Amino acid sequence: MMHEPIDLSRDPVEIIATDFQGLFSGDLGLSSIAGGQTAADAALARLDVVGYAKNRSEVLPKTRRGATVLSPYIRHNLLTLGQVYKAVSKAPFQDREKFRDELFWQEYARHLYARVGTRLFQNLRFDANWDTPGDGWNREMACVDSVVSVLVEDGWLVNQTRMWLASHWSVRNQKGWLHGQERMHRELIDGSRAANLLGWQWTVGAGTGKPYGFAKWQVEKRAPGLCSKCPLKNNCPIENFPDESSPRQLERDPMLDSDPNPRLTAGPLEPIQLRKPEKVLLTIDSLGDGDPALAANPDLPVMFVFNEHALKKLQLSSRRLGFYLQTLQDLATRRNLEVLLGDPYEYANQVDVAVTFAPVPSFKKFKRLAEVHPYHWLRLPHAGSVRSFSSWRQKLDQGINQNH
Ligand SMILES: Cc1cc2nc3c(=O)[nH]c(=O)nc-3n(C[C@H](O)[C@H](O)[C@H](O)COP(=O)(O)OP(=O)(O)OC[C@H]3O[C@@H](n4cnc5c(N)ncnc54)[C@H](O)[C@@H]3O)c2cc1C
């Protein structure tokens, strides 16, 4: 495959329109949440979690929201979980603990995906509907329509409305959750397989056996006033909760109970150098200035290779691509950076690169790396149960990983 250079000096929307033809879906546009380390640092400096415990699930008006909107930065390790965890150390006890619980959900998603890999694309513990084709979001309702519009136009939603959409798609409308998660993954600028698959599995009951029901009740509680604008306000299709269901429990998967090789799951704990690297290669999972491979090689040129084959298949939104481009443009103000469109795995076969380990199945496609750096874990993956968040958490070591 040819590697085509991307000229970052242009406007991100122009770059997407010209260089990414056939590689994205939907209309052209950017999210209101800017990409880049500079934007991430500013968001961290503004972080205030006072009231978080009470308000994290509020949807509208926006001023009532407790959500921090850090997820796009956390997902790409522009902010590490360890950094954000420490940043709230002086917050009031309840808010700090609730917020840190959520950071642990992110870490749990990463550990689970690192352990079970592509198995996370199938029902984990209970038999939920995963494959029925079709669109589960009927947009004649103001609640669904407004949330889907924000998803498409801004590429970001609060946790509460992600749960509404996942539940509505699958629990009420009986469309396969795998298709719904694919749709959401395409749009979310914080989209990760780990957190998105976990979010869908847990909402539809595949992870817990207890599907989350979405009804008018949540809309009135979390977004008061929205129903009054709905064309179906006198004939609300979600007046009542969906019928309760108890999905059948699946055969126990031993990988959820224990990990025969937790060291392999975690990746290297110290840098490994097989050859002297000529360049640093960044991946989507670690785009921050603190990327271990980048920080360890301050004088080397930096590369980022957009995976053309994957993009063709994934058809990510312009908002997602825009977030990456803004992040790379920001980095280019500090480092000698070259961006290509092609095949990152093939590139690493041709050039001696330093890379940071990523706990995702595709990392195995790198066959020839000169130097590999450890991932930014908040806590190291353990060998015990990952069947539920609580069983996973009981086994975690005390104390955060102070290195990251
Ligand atoms: C169906 C569904 C799909 C989801 N898809 C994604 C996804 O693709 N990427 C993603 O990062 N999160 C995903 N989540 C989790 C969660 O909704 C978002 O992380 C959160 O809404 C981001 O907003 P915030 O940064 O304001 O979160 P805050 O409430 O401020 O929380 C702080 C941080 O904790 C982490 N976090 C919070 N809630 C969760 C959670 N339930 N699971 C995992 N991490 C969490 C995030 O890193 C977040 O930035 C999904 C949840 C659901 C229900």
The ligand as an SDF file (V2000), in Angstrom:
LIG
                    3D

 53 58  0  0  0  0  0  0  0  0999 V2000
  -24.1340    2.8500   25.3520 C   0  0  0  0  0  0  0  0  0  0  0  0
  -22.8930    3.5210   25.9020 C   0  0  0  0  0  0  0  0  0  0  0  0
  -21.8030    3.7410   25.0590 C   0  0  0  0  0  0  0  0  0  0  0  0
  -20.6320    4.3520   25.5690 C   0  0  0  0  0  0  0  0  0  0  0  0
  -19.5460    4.5370   24.7230 N   0  0  0  0  0  0  0  0  0  0  0  0
  -18.4200    5.0940   25.2040 C   0  0  0  0  0  0  0  0  0  0  0  0
  -17.2770    5.2740   24.3690 C   0  0  0  0  0  0  0  0  0  0  0  0
  -17.2610    4.8920   23.1970 O   0  0  0  0  0  0  0  0  0  0  0  0
  -16.1620    5.8750   24.9040 N   0  0  0  0  0  0  0  0  0  0  0  0
  -16.1350    6.2920   26.2110 C   0  0  0  0  0  0  0  0  0  0  0  0
  -15.1000    6.8290   26.6530 O   0  0  0  0  0  0  0  0  0  0  0  0
  -17.1900    6.1030   27.0290 N   0  0  0  0  0  0  0  0  0  0  0  0
  -18.3290    5.5210   26.5760 C   0  0  0  0  0  0  0  0  0  0  0  0
  -19.3970    5.3480   27.4180 N   0  0  0  0  0  0  0  0  0  0  0  0
  -19.2390    5.6680   28.8320 C   0  0  0  0  0  0  0  0  0  0  0  0
  -19.7080    7.0780   29.2680 C   0  0  0  0  0  0  0  0  0  0  0  0
  -20.9880    7.3130   28.7800 O   0  0  0  0  0  0  0  0  0  0  0  0
  -18.7730    8.1810   28.8110 C   0  0  0  0  0  0  0  0  0  0  0  0
  -17.4410    7.8830   29.1380 O   0  0  0  0  0  0  0  0  0  0  0  0
  -19.1640    9.4970   29.4980 C   0  0  0  0  0  0  0  0  0  0  0  0
  -20.4990    9.8070   29.2230 O   0  0  0  0  0  0  0  0  0  0  0  0
  -18.2470   10.5960   29.0400 C   0  0  0  0  0  0  0  0  0  0  0  0
  -18.6570   11.8370   29.5630 O   0  0  0  0  0  0  0  0  0  0  0  0
  -17.7850   12.6200   30.6120 P   0  0  0  0  0  0  0  0  0  0  0  0
  -16.3780   12.6750   30.1700 O   0  0  0  0  0  0  0  0  0  0  0  0
  -18.4960   13.8990   30.8750 O   0  0  0  0  0  0  0  0  0  0  0  0
  -17.9130   11.6480   31.8640 O   0  0  0  0  0  0  0  0  0  0  0  0
  -17.8080   11.9400   33.4110 P   0  0  0  0  0  0  0  0  0  0  0  0
  -19.1180   11.5430   34.0070 O   0  0  0  0  0  0  0  0  0  0  0  0
  -17.3130   13.2810   33.6910 O   0  0  0  0  0  0  0  0  0  0  0  0
  -16.7720   10.8190   33.8780 O   0  0  0  0  0  0  0  0  0  0  0  0
  -15.3510   11.0310   33.8450 C   0  0  0  0  0  0  0  0  0  0  0  0
  -14.6910    9.9740   32.9940 C   0  0  0  0  0  0  0  0  0  0  0  0
  -14.9730    8.6710   33.5020 O   0  0  0  0  0  0  0  0  0  0  0  0
  -15.1060    7.7520   32.4250 C   0  0  0  0  0  0  0  0  0  0  0  0
  -16.4690    7.2060   32.4450 N   0  0  0  0  0  0  0  0  0  0  0  0
  -17.5840    7.7820   32.9340 C   0  0  0  0  0  0  0  0  0  0  0  0
  -18.6450    6.9420   32.8360 N   0  0  0  0  0  0  0  0  0  0  0  0
  -18.1730    5.8220   32.2540 C   0  0  0  0  0  0  0  0  0  0  0  0
  -18.7700    4.5810   31.8740 C   0  0  0  0  0  0  0  0  0  0  0  0
  -20.0690    4.3300   32.0960 N   0  0  0  0  0  0  0  0  0  0  0  0
  -17.9900    3.6510   31.2810 N   0  0  0  0  0  0  0  0  0  0  0  0
  -16.6780    3.8930   31.0400 C   0  0  0  0  0  0  0  0  0  0  0  0
  -16.0590    5.0400   31.3870 N   0  0  0  0  0  0  0  0  0  0  0  0
  -16.7890    5.9840   31.9880 C   0  0  0  0  0  0  0  0  0  0  0  0
  -14.8530    8.5030   31.1490 C   0  0  0  0  0  0  0  0  0  0  0  0
  -13.5030    8.3880   30.7940 O   0  0  0  0  0  0  0  0  0  0  0  0
  -15.1790    9.9370   31.5650 C   0  0  0  0  0  0  0  0  0  0  0  0
  -14.5350   10.8960   30.7790 O   0  0  0  0  0  0  0  0  0  0  0  0
  -20.5690    4.7340   26.9290 C   0  0  0  0  0  0  0  0  0  0  0  0
  -21.6830    4.4880   27.7590 C   0  0  0  0  0  0  0  0  0  0  0  0
  -22.8290    3.9080   27.2480 C   0  0  0  0  0  0  0  0  0  0  0  0
  -23.9890    3.6830   28.1710 C   0  0  0  0  0  0  0  0  0  0  0  0
  1  2  1  0
  2  3  1  0
  2 52  2  0
  3  4  2  0
  4  5  1  0
  4 50  1  0
  5  6  2  0
  6  7  1  0
  6 13  1  0
  7  8  2  0
  7  9  1  0
  9 10  1  0
 10 11  2  0
 10 12  1  0
 12 13  2  0
 13 14  1  0
 14 15  1  0
 14 50  1  0
 15 16  1  0
 16 17  1  0
 16 18  1  0
 18 19  1  0
 18 20  1  0
 20 21  1  0
 20 22  1  0
 22 23  1  0
 23 24  1  0
 24 25  2  0
 24 26  1  0
 24 27  1  0
 27 28  1  0
 28 29  2  0
 28 30  1  0
 28 31  1  0
 31 32  1  0
 32 33  1  0
 33 34  1  0
 33 48  1  0
 34 35  1  0
 35 36  1  0
 35 46  1  0
 36 37  1  0
 36 45  1  0
 37 38  2  0
 38 39  1  0
 39 40  1  0
 39 45  2  0
 40 41  1  0
 40 42  2  0
 42 43  1  0
 43 44  2  0
 44 45  1  0
 46 47  1  0
 46 48  1  0
 48 49  1  0
 50 51  2  0
 51 52  1  0
 52 53  1  0
M  END
$$$$
